Amino acid sequence: MPPELMVAAGFARVPRAPYVGRYDTDGRTVDLEIAAVASSTEPAGPFSVAFQHAETAVVEGIEVALPCIEDFVILKLLAAAADRRRRARDLADVQATLEASARRAGTRLSVPALRARLTVRRA
């Protein structure tokens, strides 16, 4: 997604994060990270886990693939394990997601459920 489009939609650029747009509203901050689709369609691509069960949505007139919440959490955990510099931020994102999805925390977002999804992915 072109950075100019993100800025026009009200997102601010995030230093040293070219694919992240930050939106502030009503005292809340949302960071939107755009994953490269080209690296997401291959079965072993770095973002493939987040797009295996993705839903398509139209955002600002552009069709995009949005990962389900379980896959988003898995992607964040994989990113935290892969990059020590981003680890605190990725884990904070996981924590915020779990808090926002408390009704799923004991089932679909539980540690055993996420491990099971990863096991299926590797098969």
N, C-alpha and C positions, 0 to 999 in steps of 0.2 A: 504494500500500500504506500503510495507516495507520501512523504512527510508533509508536503504542502496540503494534502487533503486532510491529514490529521489536525494540522494547525487550523485549517479553515473550519473544522468541526468543533473547535474549542479545546483541543488537546495541546498541552505544552510538550516541547521536546525534553527528554531526560538526558542529562550529560552522560557520555560514554555508553549509551544504550540506544543505538540507532533504530531499533525496531520496537521501542517502547514509547507510548504516548501517555501523558499524565493529565487527568481531568479532575478538577476540584469543584465540588458543589456541596452546598449546605454543610460545610465543615467536614466533609468526607473526601478522601482522595482515592481515585481509581487509577491503576496503571494497566494499560492495555498493551500486551505484548503480541506482536504479529510474528508468527512462525512462517518460515519460507515454505511454501507449498511444494516447491520442487524437491526439497529434501524430505518431505513428509509422505510422499506417495510410494516410495520404495518400502518393501517389507522390512528392511533392516535400517531404514533411514533414521536419523537422530530424533525425529519427532513422530515417527510412525506410530508409537504407542498412543499418542494423544489423538490420532485421527482414525483409528480403526472403527470406532463407534461414533464418530462425529456426526453432528446434525448440520444441515445447511441452513443458513439464515441470511437475510439481506440486511446489511448494516450500511447506512448512508448511501443506499443505492447500489452497493457492491455485494455480490454473493460471496459469503465466506463460510469456511468450515469451522464449527465450534465444537471442541471436545466436550464430552460429558464430564460431569464434576469428578467422577472417580478417576478418569484418565488424566484430568487436569492435576489432581493431587499426585498421581504417579509421576507425571512429567516433572512436577516441581521437586519431588523427592529424588528423581534421577539427576536433575540439574544440581541439586544441593550436594549430591555425592560426587558429581563431576567437577565442580568448581568451588574451591574453598573461599574465594573472594565473594561469591554470591550466596554462599551457604546460609548465612543469617537471614538474608532477605527471602530466599526461597522457603526456608522453614517458617518464617513469619507469615508468608503467604499461605502455607499449608495450615497453620494454626488459625488464621483468619477464616479460611474456607471451612474448616471443621466447626468453628464457632458459629458461622453463618448457616451451617447446615446441620445443626445439632440433632435434628430428628433422624438423620442418616448415619450419624457417628457410630451408633451401636450395630449397624447392619452393613450397608453398602460401603461405608467409609471406614469400617473397622480395619484394624491391622490384618486380621486373617482374610478378610474379603479382598483387600488390596493385594496381599501376597498371592491369593488365588488368581487374581487377574493377571499378575505378572507371570505366574507359572503357565497360564494358558497362552500368554503372548509368546513365550519362548518356544513353545511346542511347534 
